[in-house]
Amino acid sequence: MQPESHIDWFVVITRWGQWKKITEKLNALHINCFIPPAYNTLVFFQTNRERALTLVNAGEIKGHFIIDHETHTLLVVPPEQMEAFIRVTTEYPEAEVNTDIPIRKGTRVKVIRGPLKDIEGEVVEHPNGVQLLVRVKSLICARVNIAREDVVPLPENG
């Protein structure tokens, strides 16, 4: 278990239209946050667990935490997944973001060129072609169209 002062990324689902107030509040508190451009009811913010709970429980951030179904506690996003998620949704603001993923896991790949170079994710088939899927744990994902030639498969255990 991490000490209470350990800084992690947490995720809250809030009501539509609250993103601006929440961003202003977090910025005033000097708390790093990220809200995906195309899905602004998701608020990712970086702080320690105790402060995260206080912000939400006191109503300073109006919303509900996303719970990790494996640990039955607050979802903590690993930094490398958060970095990949931010890059994908920033480079492609139109990226589809879901909190309920009805997609089977696909082939693990690494992007070898373009604005998403070095991002790892999964390739999924889509009616419009191939898409790169970047997951945050198993609960949230962003996916964008990508050319097959821009990705290479990762080793099975990689």
Backbone as JSON, one array per atom type, in Angstrom:
{
  "sequence": "MQPESHIDWFVVITRWGQWKKITEKLNALHINCFIPPAYNTLVFFQTNRERALTLVNAGEIKGHFIIDHETHTLLVVPPEQMEAFIRVTTEYPEAEVNTDIPIRKGTRVKVIRGPLKDIEGEVVEHPNGVQLLVRVKSLICARVNIAREDVVPLPENG",
  "N": [[0.84, -1.18, 0.0], [0.5, 2.24, -0.8], [2.03, 5.16, 0.72], [0.09, 7.81, 2.27], [0.92, 10.26, 1.24], [1.72, 9.78, -1.31], [1.58, 10.55, -4.74], [-0.93, 10.16, -7.14], [-2.82, 9.43, -10.17], [-6.23, 10.04, -10.35], [-9.7, 9.4, -11.19], [-12.71, 11.04, -11.93], [-16.16, 11.0, -12.61], [-18.24, 13.45, -13.79], [-21.01, 15.81, -13.93], [-22.4, 16.88, -17.06], [-21.02, 19.78, -18.49], [-19.7, 20.74, -16.24], [-16.97, 20.82, -16.35], [-15.39, 23.16, -16.74], [-15.6, 24.69, -14.34], [-14.54, 22.82, -12.55], [-11.93, 22.49, -13.54], [-10.94, 25.09, -13.15], [-11.06, 25.2, -10.34], [-9.29, 23.08, -9.58], [-6.92, 24.02, -10.77], [-6.56, 26.38, -9.27], [-5.94, 25.25, -6.85], [-3.51, 24.23, -7.43], [-3.36, 21.68, -8.55], [-2.59, 19.18, -10.75], [-4.41, 18.47, -13.66], [-6.45, 16.72, -16.1], [-8.68, 16.81, -18.77], [-10.36, 15.0, -21.12], [-10.71, 16.22, -24.43], [-12.97, 15.49, -26.06], [-14.68, 14.3, -24.31], [-15.79, 15.56, -21.88], [-16.85, 14.98, -19.35], [-15.33, 13.4, -17.86], [-12.89, 13.62, -15.44], [-9.56, 13.72, -14.83], [-7.24, 13.75, -12.27], [-4.33, 14.67, -10.39], [-3.08, 13.8, -7.38], [-2.69, 13.13, -3.83], [-4.21, 10.25, -2.25], [-5.76, 10.82, 0.05], [-6.28, 13.6, -0.21], [-7.66, 13.59, -2.64], [-9.99, 12.16, -1.95], [-11.03, 13.95, -0.04], [-11.54, 16.25, -1.61], [-13.64, 15.39, -3.29], [-15.55, 14.28, -1.5], [-16.14, 16.52, 0.08], [-17.43, 18.03, -1.72], [-16.12, 19.82, -3.33], [-15.19, 19.04, -5.76], [-17.56, 18.09, -7.87], [-18.84, 15.04, -8.36], [-18.38, 11.52, -9.13], [-16.16, 9.02, -8.11], [-14.4, 6.81, -10.3], [-14.42, 3.4, -9.88], [-12.08, 0.82, -9.42], [-12.62, -2.3, -10.62], [-11.19, -4.57, -10.06], [-9.75, -4.15, -7.67], [-11.62, -3.04, -6.03], [-11.59, -0.44, -5.08], [-10.68, 3.08, -5.26], [-10.03, 3.96, -8.62], [-6.77, 3.97, -9.71], [-4.69, 5.45, -11.93], [-2.01, 4.23, -13.73], [1.06, 6.01, -14.3], [2.31, 5.75, -16.89], [0.21, 4.83, -18.5], [-1.53, 6.97, -18.26], [-0.04, 8.99, -19.46], [0.08, 8.02, -22.13], [-2.67, 8.02, -22.75], [-3.27, 10.78, -22.53], [-1.63, 11.78, -24.59], [-2.78, 10.55, -26.9], [-5.47, 11.52, -26.86], [-5.01, 14.24, -26.96], [-3.53, 14.69, -29.3], [-5.43, 13.76, -31.1], [-8.2, 15.13, -30.85], [-10.75, 14.34, -31.54], [-10.91, 11.73, -30.83], [-12.53, 8.75, -29.86], [-13.83, 8.29, -26.71], [-14.42, 6.05, -24.14], [-16.16, 4.81, -21.25], [-17.16, 2.42, -20.78], [-16.21, -0.43, -22.04], [-16.97, -2.25, -24.74], [-15.35, -3.84, -26.27], [-13.44, -6.47, -27.55], [-10.24, -7.57, -26.45], [-7.47, -6.8, -28.46], [-4.73, -7.28, -30.76], [-1.63, -6.53, -29.31], [0.25, -3.64, -29.92], [2.89, -1.42, -31.12], [3.28, 1.95, -31.94], [5.05, 3.09, -34.73], [5.63, 5.34, -36.21], [4.76, 8.79, -36.92], [2.54, 11.14, -35.15], [1.92, 9.73, -32.84], [4.04, 8.14, -32.25], [5.8, 5.56, -30.61], [3.82, 5.03, -28.74], [2.06, 2.5, -27.03], [-0.49, 0.12, -27.58], [-3.61, -1.38, -28.48], [-4.7, -3.01, -31.45], [-7.73, -2.7, -33.05], [-10.41, -3.95, -34.99], [-12.58, -2.07, -37.03], [-15.59, -0.83, -38.51], [-14.8, 1.25, -40.21], [-12.17, 0.72, -40.77], [-8.89, 0.16, -39.41], [-8.2, 0.66, -35.97], [-6.41, 2.28, -33.31], [-6.31, 1.41, -30.0], [-6.1, 2.71, -26.84], [-5.78, 1.91, -23.56], [-6.88, 2.78, -20.25], [-6.21, 1.34, -17.45], [-8.67, -1.18, -17.18], [-10.96, 0.07, -17.73], [-11.39, 2.5, -19.09], [-11.01, 3.93, -22.3], [-9.33, 5.22, -25.2], [-9.71, 5.68, -28.64], [-8.46, 5.75, -31.95], [-8.37, 6.21, -35.52], [-5.93, 4.5, -37.41], [-3.16, 3.83, -39.55], [-2.38, 0.6, -40.8], [0.29, 0.17, -41.48], [1.65, 1.81, -39.75], [2.06, 0.62, -37.34], [3.59, -1.94, -35.3], [3.54, -5.35, -34.28], [3.74, -6.26, -30.81], [5.84, -8.38, -28.8], [4.4, -11.43, -27.53], [4.59, -11.67, -24.7], [5.17, -9.06, -24.08]],
  "CA": [[0.0, 0.0, 0.0], [1.26, 3.48, -0.92], [1.78, 6.13, 1.79], [-0.93, 8.79, 1.93], [1.47, 11.4, 0.51], [2.03, 9.35, -2.67], [0.76, 11.22, -5.76], [-1.46, 9.27, -8.18], [-3.89, 9.94, -11.03], [-7.56, 9.55, -10.03], [-10.68, 9.76, -12.21], [-14.06, 11.32, -11.46], [-17.17, 11.3, -13.62], [-19.02, 14.58, -13.32], [-22.14, 16.17, -14.8], [-22.11, 17.61, -18.28], [-20.89, 21.22, -18.32], [-19.0, 21.1, -15.01], [-15.53, 20.72, -16.54], [-14.69, 24.45, -16.6], [-15.53, 25.0, -12.91], [-13.63, 21.86, -11.92], [-10.58, 22.83, -13.98], [-10.56, 26.31, -12.43], [-10.86, 24.84, -8.93], [-8.06, 22.3, -9.46], [-5.8, 24.91, -11.07], [-6.38, 27.28, -8.12], [-5.33, 24.43, -5.8], [-2.24, 23.74, -7.98], [-3.49, 20.24, -8.78], [-2.52, 18.83, -12.16], [-5.61, 17.76, -14.11], [-6.64, 16.53, -17.54], [-10.05, 16.49, -19.18], [-10.31, 14.7, -22.55], [-11.48, 17.21, -25.2], [-14.25, 15.01, -26.6], [-15.44, 13.61, -23.28], [-15.46, 16.4, -20.75], [-17.45, 14.6, -18.07], [-14.28, 12.66, -17.17], [-11.86, 14.49, -14.9], [-8.4, 13.04, -14.29], [-6.44, 14.7, -11.51], [-3.16, 14.05, -9.78], [-2.88, 14.21, -5.99], [-2.66, 11.93, -2.98], [-5.52, 9.63, -2.04], [-6.5, 11.55, 1.08], [-6.76, 14.87, -0.77], [-8.66, 13.26, -3.66], [-11.23, 11.85, -1.23], [-11.53, 15.18, 0.58], [-12.08, 17.13, -2.66], [-14.92, 14.87, -3.77], [-16.49, 14.14, -0.38], [-16.54, 17.86, 0.54], [-18.19, 18.67, -2.79], [-15.32, 20.78, -4.1], [-15.3, 18.47, -7.1], [-18.85, 17.41, -7.89], [-18.77, 13.88, -9.22], [-18.21, 10.21, -8.5], [-14.94, 8.33, -8.52], [-14.47, 5.53, -11.0], [-13.9, 2.36, -9.01], [-11.37, -0.28, -10.07], [-13.37, -3.51, -10.32], [-10.28, -5.61, -9.56], [-9.34, -3.87, -6.29], [-12.8, -2.52, -5.32], [-11.25, 0.84, -4.48], [-10.55, 4.13, -6.27], [-9.17, 3.66, -9.76], [-5.51, 4.71, -9.77], [-4.17, 5.28, -13.28], [-0.55, 4.23, -13.8], [1.56, 7.18, -15.04], [2.57, 5.49, -18.31], [-1.09, 4.76, -19.18], [-2.06, 8.32, -18.3], [0.73, 9.7, -20.49], [-0.38, 7.56, -23.45], [-4.05, 8.49, -22.91], [-3.2, 12.23, -22.78], [-1.08, 12.0, -25.94], [-3.75, 10.16, -27.93], [-6.63, 12.41, -26.88], [-4.57, 15.59, -27.3], [-3.19, 14.68, -30.74], [-6.66, 13.49, -31.83], [-9.31, 15.54, -29.98], [-11.97, 13.64, -31.94], [-10.81, 10.33, -30.4], [-13.68, 8.24, -29.14], [-13.47, 7.92, -25.35], [-15.49, 5.25, -23.54], [-15.95, 4.31, -19.9], [-17.68, 1.05, -20.8], [-15.55, -0.91, -23.25], [-17.52, -3.5, -25.23], [-14.44, -4.28, -27.32], [-12.53, -7.55, -27.16], [-8.84, -7.19, -26.53], [-6.87, -7.12, -29.75], [-3.29, -7.47, -30.83], [-0.84, -5.45, -28.72], [1.13, -3.05, -30.92], [3.6, -0.19, -30.83], [3.25, 2.85, -33.08], [6.45, 3.29, -35.13], [5.83, 6.65, -36.86], [3.64, 9.72, -36.79], [2.45, 11.88, -33.88], [1.75, 8.82, -31.71], [5.19, 7.24, -32.24], [6.2, 4.94, -29.34], [2.65, 4.68, -27.92], [1.65, 1.11, -27.11], [-1.92, -0.06, -27.43], [-4.17, -2.55, -29.16], [-5.35, -2.76, -32.73], [-9.07, -3.28, -33.13], [-11.07, -3.77, -36.28], [-13.71, -1.15, -36.96], [-16.17, -0.76, -39.85], [-14.08, 2.23, -41.02], [-10.77, 0.33, -40.91], [-8.16, -0.25, -38.22], [-8.07, 1.7, -34.97], [-5.53, 2.05, -32.18], [-7.03, 1.53, -28.74], [-5.23, 2.91, -25.69], [-6.59, 1.68, -22.36], [-6.51, 3.23, -18.92], [-6.64, 0.14, -16.73], [-9.56, -1.9, -18.08], [-12.25, 0.75, -17.63], [-11.52, 3.67, -19.95], [-10.14, 3.81, -23.45], [-9.42, 6.18, -26.29], [-9.32, 4.98, -29.86], [-8.35, 6.59, -33.14], [-8.01, 5.51, -36.75], [-4.48, 4.44, -37.63], [-2.78, 3.0, -40.7], [-1.72, -0.66, -40.42], [1.74, 0.25, -41.64], [2.22, 2.65, -38.7], [2.19, -0.14, -36.09], [4.22, -3.27, -35.35], [3.11, -6.16, -33.14], [4.64, -6.45, -29.68], [5.95, -9.79, -28.44], [3.27, -11.93, -26.73], [4.78, -11.37, -23.28], [5.59, -7.66, -23.95]],
  "C": [[0.89, 1.25, 0.0], [1.01, 4.38, 0.29], [0.79, 7.18, 1.31], [-0.39, 9.96, 1.12], [1.82, 11.05, -0.93], [1.06, 9.99, -3.66], [0.37, 10.22, -6.84], [-2.45, 10.04, -9.05], [-5.19, 9.25, -10.63], [-8.53, 10.05, -11.09], [-12.05, 9.93, -11.57], [-14.95, 11.54, -12.67], [-18.06, 12.39, -13.04], [-20.17, 14.86, -14.29], [-21.64, 16.95, -16.01], [-22.02, 19.11, -17.97], [-20.15, 21.67, -17.07], [-17.48, 21.22, -15.19], [-14.8, 22.04, -16.31], [-14.53, 24.83, -15.13], [-14.52, 24.09, -12.2], [-12.18, 22.18, -12.28], [-10.08, 24.08, -13.24], [-10.24, 26.01, -10.96], [-9.53, 24.1, -8.75], [-6.82, 23.16, -9.76], [-5.51, 25.85, -9.91], [-5.7, 26.55, -6.96], [-3.97, 23.86, -6.22], [-2.23, 22.23, -8.1], [-3.51, 19.99, -10.28], [-3.78, 18.06, -12.54], [-5.63, 17.65, -15.62], [-8.07, 16.14, -17.79], [-10.01, 16.23, -20.68], [-11.21, 15.65, -23.34], [-12.86, 16.73, -25.64], [-15.13, 14.35, -25.55], [-15.23, 14.34, -21.97], [-16.29, 16.16, -19.5], [-16.49, 13.72, -17.28], [-13.23, 13.65, -16.71], [-10.77, 13.62, -14.28], [-7.63, 14.07, -13.48], [-5.42, 13.96, -10.67], [-2.92, 14.64, -8.39], [-2.73, 12.96, -5.14], [-4.08, 11.47, -2.69], [-6.36, 10.41, -1.04], [-7.09, 12.85, 0.54], [-7.84, 14.62, -1.83], [-10.01, 12.98, -3.0], [-11.86, 13.1, -0.62], [-12.19, 16.09, -0.46], [-13.47, 16.68, -3.12], [-15.94, 14.81, -2.64], [-16.98, 15.49, 0.14], [-17.31, 18.62, -0.53], [-17.42, 19.72, -3.58], [-15.22, 20.34, -5.56], [-16.6, 17.67, -7.08], [-18.78, 16.26, -8.88], [-18.59, 12.62, -8.4], [-16.94, 9.58, -9.02], [-15.27, 7.11, -9.37], [-13.76, 4.52, -10.1], [-13.24, 1.27, -9.86], [-12.06, -1.58, -9.66], [-12.49, -4.66, -9.81], [-9.95, -5.41, -8.08], [-10.5, -3.4, -5.41], [-12.49, -1.26, -4.54], [-11.1, 1.87, -5.6], [-9.62, 3.67, -7.39], [-7.95, 4.57, -9.7], [-4.91, 4.4, -11.13], [-2.65, 5.3, -13.25], [-0.05, 5.38, -14.68], [1.78, 6.93, -16.53], [1.26, 5.37, -19.1], [-1.69, 6.15, -19.29], [-1.36, 9.13, -19.38], [0.27, 9.31, -21.89], [-1.79, 8.08, -23.74], [-4.07, 9.99, -23.23], [-2.68, 12.49, -24.19], [-2.09, 11.68, -27.02], [-4.89, 11.16, -28.0], [-6.27, 13.86, -27.15], [-4.24, 15.69, -28.78], [-4.44, 14.5, -31.6], [-7.85, 13.84, -30.94], [-10.64, 14.84, -30.32], [-11.97, 12.17, -31.51], [-12.05, 9.94, -29.6], [-13.21, 7.76, -27.76], [-14.67, 7.21, -24.73], [-15.14, 4.92, -22.1], [-16.51, 2.9, -19.76], [-17.19, 0.45, -22.11], [-16.13, -2.24, -23.69], [-16.64, -4.14, -26.3], [-13.56, -5.4, -26.79], [-11.1, -7.07, -27.29], [-8.27, -7.66, -27.86], [-5.38, -7.31, -29.64], [-2.58, -6.27, -30.21], [0.16, -4.97, -29.76], [1.86, -1.84, -30.36], [3.57, 0.65, -32.09], [4.69, 3.2, -33.43], [6.69, 4.6, -35.86], [4.58, 7.51, -36.68], [3.58, 10.35, -35.41], [2.3, 10.99, -32.66], [2.92, 7.83, -31.59], [5.54, 6.85, -30.8], [5.04, 4.65, -28.39], [2.37, 3.19, -28.12], [0.16, 1.02, -26.87], [-2.35, -1.34, -28.1], [-4.74, -2.11, -30.49], [-6.71, -3.44, -32.67], [-9.63, -3.02, -34.51], [-12.3, -2.91, -36.08], [-14.29, -1.09, -38.36], [-15.44, 0.22, -40.78], [-12.6, 1.9, -41.19], [-10.17, -0.11, -39.59], [-8.06, 0.94, -37.27], [-7.08, 1.27, -33.9], [-6.34, 2.33, -30.93], [-6.02, 1.65, -27.62], [-6.11, 2.83, -24.46], [-5.99, 2.35, -21.13], [-7.1, 2.17, -18.01], [-7.55, -0.64, -17.68], [-10.9, -1.18, -18.19], [-12.46, 1.88, -18.61], [-10.6, 3.45, -21.14], [-10.33, 5.01, -24.38], [-9.03, 5.42, -27.54], [-9.41, 5.93, -31.05], [-8.03, 5.72, -34.34], [-6.5, 5.58, -36.92], [-4.21, 3.53, -38.81], [-2.06, 1.75, -40.2], [-0.21, -0.56, -40.47], [2.42, 1.11, -40.58], [2.42, 1.9, -37.38], [2.91, -1.46, -36.35], [3.74, -4.04, -34.13], [4.18, -6.21, -32.07], [4.74, -7.94, -29.4], [4.8, -10.18, -27.51], [3.4, -11.58, -25.26], [5.18, -9.93, -23.04], [4.47, -6.81, -23.67]]
}
